[in-house]
Amino acid sequence: YNLLKLTRTAPVFFEIFDLAGRKVQQGYAGHDLSGSFLRLWDGRKKDGLIAPPGTYIYQIRVESDATTTVRQGVANLVY
């Protein structure tokens, strides 16, 4: 993802959900500056066990001074 025009760091959250909307994993939570970033999910759930194969939703949320921006996409986990 790309963060543009940030004048200071902003809270960023990368999360994985199953298709029922349940959070499977909190992939990243931190503060980022403007730039390009790559976040990876290792296929594990919050309990450390490997998630079953299937389709998952990833969500990136950025909380800046002006607004909160949310983007989602699909991740397929296969073995």
C-alpha positions in Angstrom: 0.0 0.0 0.0 1.0 3.6 -0.5 0.7 6.4 2.0 0.9 9.8 0.4 0.9 13.4 1.8 1.3 12.5 5.4 2.9 15.3 7.4 3.6 13.0 10.4 3.3 9.4 11.2 -0.2 7.9 11.2 -1.6 4.7 12.9 -1.8 1.9 10.4 -3.6 -1.5 11.0 -3.3 -4.6 8.8 -5.8 -7.3 9.7 -7.0 -10.6 8.2 -10.7 -11.7 8.4 -12.5 -14.8 7.4 -15.5 -14.6 5.1 -17.9 -14.5 8.1 -16.2 -11.2 9.3 -14.3 -12.8 12.2 -10.8 -11.4 12.8 -8.3 -14.2 12.1 -5.0 -12.2 12.7 -3.7 -8.8 13.5 -0.9 -8.7 11.0 0.5 -5.2 11.8 -0.3 -2.3 14.0 2.1 0.6 14.0 2.8 4.1 12.8 4.0 4.8 9.3 5.2 7.9 7.3 4.5 8.6 3.7 5.9 5.9 1.4 5.2 2.4 -0.1 4.8 -0.6 2.2 4.4 -4.3 1.9 2.7 -6.4 4.6 2.7 -10.1 4.6 0.6 -12.7 6.3 2.2 -16.0 7.2 -1.1 -17.9 7.2 -1.3 -18.2 11.0 -4.3 -17.4 13.2 -4.1 -15.4 16.4 -3.5 -18.6 18.4 -0.4 -19.4 16.3 -2.0 -22.3 14.4 -2.1 -22.4 10.6 -5.4 -21.2 9.2 -7.4 -23.6 7.0 -7.0 -23.1 3.2 -9.6 -20.8 1.8 -10.4 -17.2 1.0 -9.7 -14.4 3.4 -10.2 -10.6 3.5 -7.3 -8.3 4.3 -8.0 -4.8 5.5 -5.6 -1.9 5.8 -6.8 1.0 8.0 -5.0 4.3 8.2 -6.1 6.9 10.8 -4.8 10.3 9.8 -5.8 13.7 11.3 -8.3 14.4 8.5 -10.0 11.0 8.2 -9.8 7.2 8.6 -9.2 5.4 5.3 -10.0 1.7 4.9 -9.1 -0.5 2.0 -9.9 -4.2 1.6 -8.9 -7.0 -0.7 -8.9 -10.8 -1.1 -6.2 -13.2 0.0 -6.3 -16.9 -1.0 -4.5 -19.3 1.4 -3.5 -22.5 -0.4 -1.2 -25.4 0.6 
